[in-house]
């Protein structure tokens, strides 16, 4: 015996609603994956695409250690 046929103008059945799993998995669950709930590692940083800047310029004037303060002809 054939099952009854739906009339041609009947709306199609809606697809099933699938809810995401929002509860954390239990370690007692046989399909438990501890890495699934762990935070993701950030992607590795690429190699530095620029050159390092030159070292800071050194003082080219006379060194303060070499300067001697001499007495000037002042009031005596």
C-alpha positions in Angstrom: 0.0 0.0 0.0 1.3 3.5 -0.9 1.5 6.2 1.7 -0.8 9.1 1.1 0.6 11.9 -1.2 0.7 15.5 -0.2 -1.2 17.9 -2.3 1.1 19.7 -4.8 0.5 23.1 -3.1 1.7 22.0 0.3 4.6 23.9 1.7 7.9 21.9 2.0 9.0 20.9 5.5 11.3 23.4 7.1 14.9 22.2 7.7 15.7 21.1 11.2 17.1 23.7 13.5 20.6 22.8 14.7 21.7 24.6 17.8 25.4 25.0 18.5 27.0 23.3 21.5 27.3 26.1 24.0 28.1 24.0 27.1 31.7 23.1 27.8 32.6 19.5 27.2 33.0 17.3 30.2 36.2 15.3 30.7 33.9 12.3 31.3 32.6 12.6 27.7 34.3 9.9 25.5 34.7 12.4 22.7 36.2 15.1 25.0 39.0 17.1 23.3 40.8 19.4 25.8 42.3 21.4 22.9 38.9 22.2 21.5 38.0 24.6 24.3 41.5 26.0 24.9 42.3 29.5 23.6 43.8 29.6 20.2 47.5 30.5 19.8 48.1 33.7 17.8 49.6 33.1 14.4 53.4 33.3 14.3 54.8 36.8 13.5 56.5 37.0 10.1 60.2 37.8 9.8 61.0 41.5 10.2 60.4 43.0 6.7 62.5 46.1 7.5 66.2 46.8 8.2 67.2 47.8 11.7 67.9 51.5 12.0 71.6 52.5 12.3 72.9 52.9 15.9 72.3 56.2 17.5 74.8 58.8 16.5 77.5 59.5 19.0 78.4 63.0 20.2 80.9 64.4 17.7 81.8 67.5 19.7 84.6 67.8 22.2 84.2 65.3 25.1 83.2 66.8 28.4 86.0 64.8 30.1 88.6 66.5 28.0 87.4 70.0 28.7 89.2 71.7 31.6 87.7 74.7 33.2 90.5 77.2 33.6 90.4 80.2 35.9 89.6 83.4 34.1 91.0 86.7 35.0 88.3 87.8 37.4 88.3 90.1 40.3 91.2 89.5 42.7 
